[in-house]
């Protein structure tokens, strides 16, 4: 769950999401008493991975479109 919370705060790095997903799955298998915390870490990890992944994808697409249209419209 700690890695899931860290992925909300430092999500642009992708590393906290992967750590939350991996440790969440390991905790589900090894520790049945902490099932709620491991599920919350998994949910936060997957949601942040999808959310920040979408932001990165939109940023890359936007920069690509802006650079291709900006280079052609430079003449007056």
PDB file of N, CA, C and O in Angstrom:
ATOM      1  N   UNK A   1       0.820  -1.184   0.000  1.00  0.00           N
ATOM      2  CA  UNK A   1       0.000   0.000   0.000  1.00  0.00           C
ATOM      3  C   UNK A   1       0.872   1.260   0.000  1.00  0.00           C
ATOM      4  O   UNK A   1       0.488   2.280  -0.573  1.00  0.00           O
ATOM      5  N   UNK A   2       2.011   1.193   0.623  1.00  0.00           N
ATOM      6  CA  UNK A   2       2.911   2.348   0.654  1.00  0.00           C
ATOM      7  C   UNK A   2       3.395   2.684  -0.755  1.00  0.00           C
ATOM      8  O   UNK A   2       3.477   3.856  -1.122  1.00  0.00           O
ATOM      9  N   UNK A   3       3.714   1.665  -1.538  1.00  0.00           N
ATOM     10  CA  UNK A   3       4.130   1.908  -2.926  1.00  0.00           C
ATOM     11  C   UNK A   3       2.972   2.468  -3.746  1.00  0.00           C
ATOM     12  O   UNK A   3       3.196   3.273  -4.650  1.00  0.00           O
ATOM     13  N   UNK A   4       1.753   2.063  -3.453  1.00  0.00           N
ATOM     14  CA  UNK A   4       0.587   2.610  -4.142  1.00  0.00           C
ATOM     15  C   UNK A   4       0.390   4.078  -3.839  1.00  0.00           C
ATOM     16  O   UNK A   4       0.063   4.859  -4.732  1.00  0.00           O
ATOM     17  N   UNK A   5       0.584   4.462  -2.589  1.00  0.00           N
ATOM     18  CA  UNK A   5       0.482   5.872  -2.215  1.00  0.00           C
ATOM     19  C   UNK A   5       1.623   6.664  -2.853  1.00  0.00           C
ATOM     20  O   UNK A   5       1.419   7.788  -3.313  1.00  0.00           O
ATOM     21  N   UNK A   6       2.813   6.087  -2.882  1.00  0.00           N
ATOM     22  CA  UNK A   6       3.944   6.766  -3.524  1.00  0.00           C
ATOM     23  C   UNK A   6       3.707   6.929  -5.017  1.00  0.00           C
ATOM     24  O   UNK A   6       4.185   7.894  -5.614  1.00  0.00           O
ATOM     25  N   UNK A   7       2.975   6.000  -5.630  1.00  0.00           N
ATOM     26  CA  UNK A   7       2.712   6.129  -7.061  1.00  0.00           C
ATOM     27  C   UNK A   7       1.740   7.265  -7.352  1.00  0.00           C
ATOM     28  O   UNK A   7       1.768   7.840  -8.440  1.00  0.00           O
ATOM     29  N   UNK A   8       0.883   7.593  -6.394  1.00  0.00           N
ATOM     30  CA  UNK A   8       0.000   8.752  -6.573  1.00  0.00           C
ATOM     31  C   UNK A   8       0.810  10.036  -6.523  1.00  0.00           C
ATOM     32  O   UNK A   8       0.565  10.962  -7.296  1.00  0.00           O
ATOM     33  N   UNK A   9       1.774  10.092  -5.615  1.00  0.00           N
ATOM     34  CA  UNK A   9       2.567  11.311  -5.433  1.00  0.00           C
ATOM     35  C   UNK A   9       3.639  11.448  -6.507  1.00  0.00           C
ATOM     36  O   UNK A   9       3.811  12.527  -7.073  1.00  0.00           O
ATOM     37  N   UNK A  10       4.367  10.360  -6.795  1.00  0.00           N
ATOM     38  CA  UNK A  10       5.472  10.409  -7.752  1.00  0.00           C
ATOM     39  C   UNK A  10       5.163   9.567  -8.980  1.00  0.00           C
ATOM     40  O   UNK A  10       5.986   8.745  -9.382  1.00  0.00           O
ATOM     41  N   UNK A  11       4.021   9.749  -9.568  1.00  0.00           N
ATOM     42  CA  UNK A  11       3.565   8.878 -10.629  1.00  0.00           C
ATOM     43  C   UNK A  11       4.261   9.036 -11.955  1.00  0.00           C
ATOM     44  O   UNK A  11       4.236   8.112 -12.769  1.00  0.00           O
ATOM     45  N   UNK A  12       4.877  10.163 -12.203  1.00  0.00           N
ATOM     46  CA  UNK A  12       5.501  10.385 -13.502  1.00  0.00           C
ATOM     47  C   UNK A  12       6.733   9.509 -13.711  1.00  0.00           C
ATOM     48  O   UNK A  12       7.256   9.447 -14.824  1.00  0.00           O
ATOM     49  N   UNK A  13       7.206   8.835 -12.672  1.00  0.00           N
ATOM     50  CA  UNK A  13       8.419   8.036 -12.782  1.00  0.00           C
ATOM     51  C   UNK A  13       8.175   6.599 -13.245  1.00  0.00           C
ATOM     52  O   UNK A  13       9.120   5.952 -13.696  1.00  0.00           O
ATOM     53  N   UNK A  14       6.972   6.080 -13.156  1.00  0.00           N
ATOM     54  CA  UNK A  14       6.564   4.721 -13.528  1.00  0.00           C
ATOM     55  C   UNK A  14       7.101   3.672 -12.552  1.00  0.00           C
ATOM     56  O   UNK A  14       6.485   2.615 -12.415  1.00  0.00           O
ATOM     57  N   UNK A  15       8.210   3.917 -11.877  1.00  0.00           N
ATOM     58  CA  UNK A  15       8.771   2.934 -10.961  1.00  0.00           C
ATOM     59  C   UNK A  15       7.870   2.643  -9.758  1.00  0.00           C
ATOM     60  O   UNK A  15       7.730   1.473  -9.402  1.00  0.00           O
ATOM     61  N   UNK A  16       7.250   3.640  -9.109  1.00  0.00           N
ATOM     62  CA  UNK A  16       6.380   3.312  -7.974  1.00  0.00           C
ATOM     63  C   UNK A  16       5.167   2.463  -8.370  1.00  0.00           C
ATOM     64  O   UNK A  16       4.728   1.615  -7.593  1.00  0.00           O
ATOM     65  N   UNK A  17       4.624   2.685  -9.570  1.00  0.00           N
ATOM     66  CA  UNK A  17       3.493   1.872 -10.005  1.00  0.00           C
ATOM     67  C   UNK A  17       3.897   0.417 -10.166  1.00  0.00           C
ATOM     68  O   UNK A  17       3.185  -0.485  -9.723  1.00  0.00           O
ATOM     69  N   UNK A  18       5.032   0.192 -10.797  1.00  0.00           N
ATOM     70  CA  UNK A  18       5.500  -1.181 -10.985  1.00  0.00           C
ATOM     71  C   UNK A  18       5.800  -1.843  -9.646  1.00  0.00           C
ATOM     72  O   UNK A  18       5.496  -3.021  -9.456  1.00  0.00           O
ATOM     73  N   UNK A  19       6.391  -1.102  -8.723  1.00  0.00           N
ATOM     74  CA  UNK A  19       6.680  -1.656  -7.400  1.00  0.00           C
ATOM     75  C   UNK A  19       5.388  -1.971  -6.649  1.00  0.00           C
ATOM     76  O   UNK A  19       5.307  -2.992  -5.967  1.00  0.00           O
ATOM     77  N   UNK A  20       4.379  -1.110  -6.766  1.00  0.00           N
ATOM     78  CA  UNK A  20       3.098  -1.359  -6.097  1.00  0.00           C
ATOM     79  C   UNK A  20       2.408  -2.586  -6.666  1.00  0.00           C
ATOM     80  O   UNK A  20       1.822  -3.370  -5.918  1.00  0.00           O
ATOM     81  N   UNK A  21       2.467  -2.761  -7.958  1.00  0.00           N
ATOM     82  CA  UNK A  21       1.823  -3.914  -8.594  1.00  0.00           C
ATOM     83  C   UNK A  21       2.547  -5.210  -8.214  1.00  0.00           C
ATOM     84  O   UNK A  21       1.908  -6.203  -7.865  1.00  0.00           O
ATOM     85  N   UNK A  22       3.857  -5.195  -8.283  1.00  0.00           N
ATOM     86  CA  UNK A  22       4.622  -6.410  -7.977  1.00  0.00           C
ATOM     87  C   UNK A  22       4.481  -6.783  -6.502  1.00  0.00           C
ATOM     88  O   UNK A  22       4.196  -7.937  -6.180  1.00  0.00           O
ATOM     89  N   UNK A  23       4.679  -5.814  -5.606  1.00  0.00           N
ATOM     90  CA  UNK A  23       4.583  -6.134  -4.180  1.00  0.00           C
ATOM     91  C   UNK A  23       3.157  -6.450  -3.762  1.00  0.00           C
ATOM     92  O   UNK A  23       2.947  -7.227  -2.831  1.00  0.00           O
ATOM     93  N   UNK A  24       2.175  -5.862  -4.432  1.00  0.00           N
ATOM     94  CA  UNK A  24       0.781  -6.195  -4.127  1.00  0.00           C
ATOM     95  C   UNK A  24       0.449  -7.636  -4.465  1.00  0.00           C
ATOM     96  O   UNK A  24      -0.223  -8.324  -3.697  1.00  0.00           O
ATOM     97  N   UNK A  25       0.921  -8.088  -5.615  1.00  0.00           N
ATOM     98  CA  UNK A  25       0.686  -9.487  -5.985  1.00  0.00           C
ATOM     99  C   UNK A  25       1.444 -10.442  -5.071  1.00  0.00           C
ATOM    100  O   UNK A  25       0.925 -11.496  -4.704  1.00  0.00           O
ATOM    101  N   UNK A  26       2.671 -10.075  -4.701  1.00  0.00           N
ATOM    102  CA  UNK A  26       3.429 -10.913  -3.772  1.00  0.00           C
ATOM    103  C   UNK A  26       2.752 -10.978  -2.404  1.00  0.00           C
ATOM    104  O   UNK A  26       2.711 -12.040  -1.783  1.00  0.00           O
ATOM    105  N   UNK A  27       2.223  -9.857  -1.935  1.00  0.00           N
ATOM    106  CA  UNK A  27       1.562  -9.833  -0.629  1.00  0.00           C
ATOM    107  C   UNK A  27       0.263 -10.631  -0.646  1.00  0.00           C
ATOM    108  O   UNK A  27      -0.078 -11.261   0.356  1.00  0.00           O
ATOM    109  N   UNK A  28      -0.458 -10.620  -1.739  1.00  0.00           N
ATOM    110  CA  UNK A  28      -1.679 -11.430  -1.827  1.00  0.00           C
ATOM    111  C   UNK A  28      -1.359 -12.916  -1.696  1.00  0.00           C
ATOM    112  O   UNK A  28      -2.105 -13.671  -1.072  1.00  0.00           O
ATOM    113  N   UNK A  29      -0.265 -13.314  -2.279  1.00  0.00           N
ATOM    114  CA  UNK A  29       0.101 -14.727  -2.247  1.00  0.00           C
ATOM    115  C   UNK A  29       0.649 -15.139  -0.880  1.00  0.00           C
ATOM    116  O   UNK A  29       0.344 -16.230  -0.399  1.00  0.00           O
ATOM    117  N   UNK A  30       1.454 -14.278  -0.249  1.00  0.00           N
ATOM    118  CA  UNK A  30       2.168 -14.675   0.968  1.00  0.00           C
ATOM    119  C   UNK A  30       1.423 -14.367   2.259  1.00  0.00           C
ATOM    120  O   UNK A  30       1.538 -15.128   3.220  1.00  0.00           O
ATOM    121  N   UNK A  31       0.675 -13.294   2.312  1.00  0.00           N
ATOM    122  CA  UNK A  31       0.095 -12.831   3.568  1.00  0.00           C
ATOM    123  C   UNK A  31      -1.420 -12.686   3.448  1.00  0.00           C
ATOM    124  O   UNK A  31      -1.899 -11.627   3.043  1.00  0.00           O
ATOM    125  N   UNK A  32      -2.178 -13.713   3.787  1.00  0.00           N
ATOM    126  CA  UNK A  32      -3.633 -13.624   3.642  1.00  0.00           C
ATOM    127  C   UNK A  32      -4.288 -12.668   4.639  1.00  0.00           C
ATOM    128  O   UNK A  32      -5.401 -12.204   4.392  1.00  0.00           O
ATOM    129  N   UNK A  33      -3.636 -12.366   5.746  1.00  0.00           N
ATOM    130  CA  UNK A  33      -4.252 -11.471   6.728  1.00  0.00           C
ATOM    131  C   UNK A  33      -4.206 -10.005   6.276  1.00  0.00           C
ATOM    132  O   UNK A  33      -5.019  -9.201   6.733  1.00  0.00           O
ATOM    133  N   UNK A  34      -3.289  -9.650   5.405  1.00  0.00           N
ATOM    134  CA  UNK A  34      -3.179  -8.277   4.912  1.00  0.00           C
ATOM    135  C   UNK A  34      -3.785  -8.096   3.538  1.00  0.00           C
ATOM    136  O   UNK A  34      -3.281  -7.329   2.718  1.00  0.00           O
ATOM    137  N   UNK A  35      -4.871  -8.809   3.296  1.00  0.00           N
ATOM    138  CA  UNK A  35      -5.473  -8.804   1.961  1.00  0.00           C
ATOM    139  C   UNK A  35      -5.991  -7.420   1.564  1.00  0.00           C
ATOM    140  O   UNK A  35      -5.854  -7.020   0.408  1.00  0.00           O
ATOM    141  N   UNK A  36      -6.571  -6.699   2.492  1.00  0.00           N
ATOM    142  CA  UNK A  36      -7.108  -5.373   2.186  1.00  0.00           C
ATOM    143  C   UNK A  36      -6.041  -4.377   1.783  1.00  0.00           C
ATOM    144  O   UNK A  36      -6.226  -3.604   0.844  1.00  0.00           O
ATOM    145  N   UNK A  37      -4.929  -4.395   2.490  1.00  0.00           N
ATOM    146  CA  UNK A  37      -3.844  -3.471   2.169  1.00  0.00           C
ATOM    147  C   UNK A  37      -3.191  -3.820   0.844  1.00  0.00           C
ATOM    148  O   UNK A  37      -2.811  -2.927   0.086  1.00  0.00           O
ATOM    149  N   UNK A  38      -3.056  -5.105   0.556  1.00  0.00           N
ATOM    150  CA  UNK A  38      -2.435  -5.479  -0.716  1.00  0.00           C
ATOM    151  C   UNK A  38      -3.359  -5.166  -1.887  1.00  0.00           C
ATOM    152  O   UNK A  38      -2.887  -4.778  -2.956  1.00  0.00           O
ATOM    153  N   UNK A  39      -4.663  -5.327  -1.703  1.00  0.00           N
ATOM    154  CA  UNK A  39      -5.600  -4.978  -2.778  1.00  0.00           C
ATOM    155  C   UNK A  39      -5.619  -3.475  -3.003  1.00  0.00           C
ATOM    156  O   UNK A  39      -5.688  -3.025  -4.146  1.00  0.00           O
ATOM    157  N   UNK A  40      -5.559  -2.690  -1.928  1.00  0.00           N
ATOM    158  CA  UNK A  40      -5.535  -1.237  -2.110  1.00  0.00           C
ATOM    159  C   UNK A  40      -4.250  -0.788  -2.805  1.00  0.00           C
ATOM    160  O   UNK A  40      -4.282   0.142  -3.612  1.00  0.00           O
ATOM    161  N   UNK A  41      -3.123  -1.430  -2.507  1.00  0.00           N
ATOM    162  CA  UNK A  41      -1.884  -1.121  -3.216  1.00  0.00           C
ATOM    163  C   UNK A  41      -1.961  -1.491  -4.679  1.00  0.00           C
ATOM    164  O   UNK A  41      -1.465  -0.759  -5.535  1.00  0.00           O
ATOM    165  N   UNK A  42      -2.591  -2.644  -4.981  1.00  0.00           N
ATOM    166  CA  UNK A  42      -2.770  -3.054  -6.376  1.00  0.00           C
ATOM    167  C   UNK A  42      -3.662  -2.079  -7.131  1.00  0.00           C
ATOM    168  O   UNK A  42      -3.358  -1.698  -8.261  1.00  0.00           O
ATOM    169  N   UNK A  43      -4.760  -1.680  -6.506  1.00  0.00           N
ATOM    170  CA  UNK A  43      -5.694  -0.756  -7.170  1.00  0.00           C
ATOM    171  C   UNK A  43      -5.015   0.584  -7.440  1.00  0.00           C
ATOM    172  O   UNK A  43      -5.126   1.130  -8.538  1.00  0.00           O
ATOM    173  N   UNK A  44      -4.315   1.108  -6.443  1.00  0.00           N
ATOM    174  CA  UNK A  44      -3.610   2.380  -6.649  1.00  0.00           C
ATOM    175  C   UNK A  44      -2.529   2.254  -7.712  1.00  0.00           C
ATOM    176  O   UNK A  44      -2.356   3.155  -8.532  1.00  0.00           O
ATOM    177  N   UNK A  45      -1.809   1.155  -7.702  1.00  0.00           N
ATOM    178  CA  UNK A  45      -0.756   0.959  -8.688  1.00  0.00           C
ATOM    179  C   UNK A  45      -1.291   0.882 -10.106  1.00  0.00           C
ATOM    180  O   UNK A  45      -0.768   1.532 -11.011  1.00  0.00           O
ATOM    181  N   UNK A  46      -2.342   0.079 -10.299  1.00  0.00           N
ATOM    182  CA  UNK A  46      -2.917  -0.058 -11.641  1.00  0.00           C
ATOM    183  C   UNK A  46      -3.584   1.239 -12.106  1.00  0.00           C
ATOM    184  O   UNK A  46      -3.425   1.630 -13.263  1.00  0.00           O
ATOM    185  N   UNK A  47      -4.326   1.908 -11.225  1.00  0.00           N
ATOM    186  CA  UNK A  47      -4.988   3.154 -11.631  1.00  0.00           C
ATOM    187  C   UNK A  47      -3.977   4.246 -11.978  1.00  0.00           C
ATOM    188  O   UNK A  47      -4.147   4.969 -12.959  1.00  0.00           O
ATOM    189  N   UNK A  48      -2.938   4.359 -11.178  1.00  0.00           N
ATOM    190  CA  UNK A  48      -1.926   5.376 -11.477  1.00  0.00           C
ATOM    191  C   UNK A  48      -1.139   5.030 -12.728  1.00  0.00           C
ATOM    192  O   UNK A  48      -0.754   5.922 -13.484  1.00  0.00           O
ATOM    193  N   UNK A  49      -0.895   3.744 -12.955  1.00  0.00           N
ATOM    194  CA  UNK A  49      -0.205   3.344 -14.179  1.00  0.00           C
ATOM    195  C   UNK A  49      -1.037   3.708 -15.404  1.00  0.00           C
ATOM    196  O   UNK A  49      -0.503   4.218 -16.389  1.00  0.00           O
ATOM    197  N   UNK A  50      -2.327   3.453 -15.347  1.00  0.00           N
ATOM    198  CA  UNK A  50      -3.194   3.818 -16.468  1.00  0.00           C
ATOM    199  C   UNK A  50      -3.334   5.330 -16.613  1.00  0.00           C
ATOM    200  O   UNK A  50      -3.279   5.856 -17.724  1.00  0.00           O
ATOM    201  N   UNK A  51      -3.512   6.026 -15.500  1.00  0.00           N
ATOM    202  CA  UNK A  51      -3.704   7.472 -15.544  1.00  0.00           C
ATOM    203  C   UNK A  51      -2.480   8.221 -16.024  1.00  0.00           C
ATOM    204  O   UNK A  51      -2.560   9.034 -16.945  1.00  0.00           O
ATOM    205  N   UNK A  52      -1.346   7.945 -15.398  1.00  0.00           N
ATOM    206  CA  UNK A  52      -0.127   8.628 -15.810  1.00  0.00           C
ATOM    207  C   UNK A  52       0.353   8.156 -17.177  1.00  0.00           C
ATOM    208  O   UNK A  52       0.975   8.922 -17.914  1.00  0.00           O
ATOM    209  N   UNK A  53       0.071   6.907 -17.520  1.00  0.00           N
ATOM    210  CA  UNK A  53       0.386   6.420 -18.861  1.00  0.00           C
ATOM    211  C   UNK A  53      -0.399   7.172 -19.920  1.00  0.00           C
ATOM    212  O   UNK A  53       0.132   7.498 -20.982  1.00  0.00           O
ATOM    213  N   UNK A  54      -1.669   7.447 -19.631  1.00  0.00           N
ATOM    214  CA  UNK A  54      -2.487   8.221 -20.566  1.00  0.00           C
ATOM    215  C   UNK A  54      -1.988   9.656 -20.683  1.00  0.00           C
ATOM    216  O   UNK A  54      -1.989  10.230 -21.772  1.00  0.00           O
ATOM    217  N   UNK A  55      -1.565  10.230 -19.573  1.00  0.00           N
ATOM    218  CA  UNK A  55      -1.023  11.603 -19.615  1.00  0.00           C
ATOM    219  C   UNK A  55       0.244  11.643 -20.459  1.00  0.00           C
ATOM    220  O   UNK A  55       0.405  12.538 -21.288  1.00  0.00           O
ATOM    221  N   UNK A  56       1.148  10.681 -20.257  1.00  0.00           N
ATOM    222  CA  UNK A  56       2.373  10.629 -21.066  1.00  0.00           C
ATOM    223  C   UNK A  56       2.055  10.443 -22.538  1.00  0.00           C
ATOM    224  O   UNK A  56       2.665  11.084 -23.395  1.00  0.00           O
ATOM    225  N   UNK A  57       1.101   9.567 -22.837  1.00  0.00           N
ATOM    226  CA  UNK A  57       0.726   9.318 -24.223  1.00  0.00           C
ATOM    227  C   UNK A  57       0.150  10.577 -24.871  1.00  0.00           C
ATOM    228  O   UNK A  57       0.522  10.916 -25.995  1.00  0.00           O
ATOM    229  N   UNK A  58      -0.748  11.268 -24.179  1.00  0.00           N
ATOM    230  CA  UNK A  58      -1.312  12.508 -24.718  1.00  0.00           C
ATOM    231  C   UNK A  58      -0.244  13.587 -24.886  1.00  0.00           C
ATOM    232  O   UNK A  58      -0.278  14.350 -25.851  1.00  0.00           O
ATOM    233  N   UNK A  59       0.696  13.650 -23.956  1.00  0.00           N
ATOM    234  CA  UNK A  59       1.775  14.626 -24.064  1.00  0.00           C
ATOM    235  C   UNK A  59       2.646  14.353 -25.282  1.00  0.00           C
ATOM    236  O   UNK A  59       2.998  15.279 -26.013  1.00  0.00           O
ATOM    237  N   UNK A  60       2.996  13.098 -25.505  1.00  0.00           N
ATOM    238  CA  UNK A  60       3.827  12.737 -26.658  1.00  0.00           C
ATOM    239  C   UNK A  60       3.083  13.004 -27.960  1.00  0.00           C
ATOM    240  O   UNK A  60       3.667  13.533 -28.906  1.00  0.00           O
ATOM    241  N   UNK A  61       1.816  12.649 -28.020  1.00  0.00           N
ATOM    242  CA  UNK A  61       1.023  12.896 -29.233  1.00  0.00           C
ATOM    243  C   UNK A  61       0.882  14.392 -29.476  1.00  0.00           C
ATOM    244  O   UNK A  61       1.018  14.853 -30.609  1.00  0.00           O
ATOM    245  N   UNK A  62       0.609  15.151 -28.421  1.00  0.00           N
ATOM    246  CA  UNK A  62       0.467  16.597 -28.564  1.00  0.00           C
ATOM    247  C   UNK A  62       1.735  17.274 -29.020  1.00  0.00           C
ATOM    248  O   UNK A  62       1.699  18.164 -29.869  1.00  0.00           O
ATOM    249  N   UNK A  63       2.865  16.857 -28.460  1.00  0.00           N
ATOM    250  CA  UNK A  63       4.133  17.449 -28.883  1.00  0.00           C
ATOM    251  C   UNK A  63       4.487  17.072 -30.318  1.00  0.00           C
ATOM    252  O   UNK A  63       5.061  17.877 -31.051  1.00  0.00           O
ATOM    253  N   UNK A  64       4.146  15.860 -30.714  1.00  0.00           N
ATOM    254  CA  UNK A  64       4.415  15.434 -32.077  1.00  0.00           C
ATOM    255  C   UNK A  64       3.567  16.215 -33.069  1.00  0.00           C
ATOM    256  O   UNK A  64       4.065  16.662 -34.103  1.00  0.00           O
ATOM    257  N   UNK A  65       2.300  16.378 -32.759  1.00  0.00           N
ATOM    258  CA  UNK A  65       1.410  17.131 -33.653  1.00  0.00           C
ATOM    259  C   UNK A  65       1.818  18.597 -33.697  1.00  0.00           C
ATOM    260  O   UNK A  65       1.795  19.214 -34.762  1.00  0.00           O
ATOM    261  N   UNK A  66       2.188  19.157 -32.561  1.00  0.00           N
ATOM    262  CA  UNK A  66       2.599  20.560 -32.526  1.00  0.00           C
ATOM    263  C   UNK A  66       3.891  20.792 -33.294  1.00  0.00           C
ATOM    264  O   UNK A  66       4.053  21.822 -33.948  1.00  0.00           O
ATOM    265  N   UNK A  67       4.801  19.845 -33.217  1.00  0.00           N
ATOM    266  CA  UNK A  67       6.069  20.042 -33.935  1.00  0.00           C
ATOM    267  C   UNK A  67       5.895  19.870 -35.439  1.00  0.00           C
ATOM    268  O   UNK A  67       6.572  20.548 -36.211  1.00  0.00           O
ATOM    269  N   UNK A  68       5.009  18.986 -35.873  1.00  0.00           N
ATOM    270  CA  UNK A  68       4.820  18.796 -37.313  1.00  0.00           C
ATOM    271  C   UNK A  68       4.006  19.930 -37.917  1.00  0.00           C
ATOM    272  O   UNK A  68       4.295  20.350 -39.038  1.00  0.00           O
ATOM    273  N   UNK A  69       3.003  20.436 -37.219  1.00  0.00           N
ATOM    274  CA  UNK A  69       2.215  21.535 -37.780  1.00  0.00           C
ATOM    275  C   UNK A  69       2.921  22.876 -37.616  1.00  0.00           C
ATOM    276  O   UNK A  69       2.735  23.768 -38.443  1.00  0.00           O
ATOM    277  N   UNK A  70       3.722  23.036 -36.573  1.00  0.00           N
ATOM    278  CA  UNK A  70       4.445  24.283 -36.368  1.00  0.00           C
ATOM    279  C   UNK A  70       5.561  24.475 -37.375  1.00  0.00           C
ATOM    280  O   UNK A  70       5.874  25.618 -37.710  1.00  0.00           O
ATOM    281  N   UNK A  71       6.163  23.436 -37.863  1.00  0.00           N
ATOM    282  CA  UNK A  71       7.261  23.548 -38.820  1.00  0.00           C
ATOM    283  C   UNK A  71       6.753  23.937 -40.197  1.00  0.00           C
ATOM    284  O   UNK A  71       7.472  24.599 -40.945  1.00  0.00           O
ATOM    285  N   UNK A  72       5.546  23.552 -40.552  1.00  0.00           N
ATOM    286  CA  UNK A  72       5.013  23.841 -41.882  1.00  0.00           C
ATOM    287  C   UNK A  72       4.325  25.198 -41.980  1.00  0.00           C
ATOM    288  O   UNK A  72       4.171  25.725 -43.082  1.00  0.00           O
ATOM    289  N   UNK A  73       3.916  25.764 -40.874  1.00  0.00           N
ATOM    290  CA  UNK A  73       3.175  27.020 -40.928  1.00  0.00           C
ATOM    291  C   UNK A  73       4.060  28.227 -40.603  1.00  0.00           C
ATOM    292  O   UNK A  73       3.550  29.240 -40.124  1.00  0.00           O
ATOM    293  N   UNK A  74       5.334  28.147 -40.842  1.00  0.00           N
ATOM    294  CA  UNK A  74       6.257  29.229 -40.524  1.00  0.00           C
ATOM    295  C   UNK A  74       6.319  30.313 -41.586  1.00  0.00           C
ATOM    296  O   UNK A  74       6.925  31.352 -41.323  1.00  0.00           O
ATOM    297  N   UNK A  75       5.735  30.148 -42.765  1.00  0.00           N
ATOM    298  CA  UNK A  75       5.807  31.157 -43.819  1.00  0.00           C
ATOM    299  C   UNK A  75       4.625  32.109 -43.705  1.00  0.00           C
ATOM    300  O   UNK A  75       3.548  31.725 -43.248  1.00  0.00           O
ATOM    301  N   UNK A  76       4.834  33.354 -44.126  1.00  0.00           N
ATOM    302  CA  UNK A  76       3.762  34.347 -44.063  1.00  0.00           C
ATOM    303  C   UNK A  76       3.218  34.574 -45.412  1.00  0.00           C
ATOM    304  O   UNK A  76       2.301  35.379 -45.580  1.00  0.00           O
TER     305      UNK A  76
END
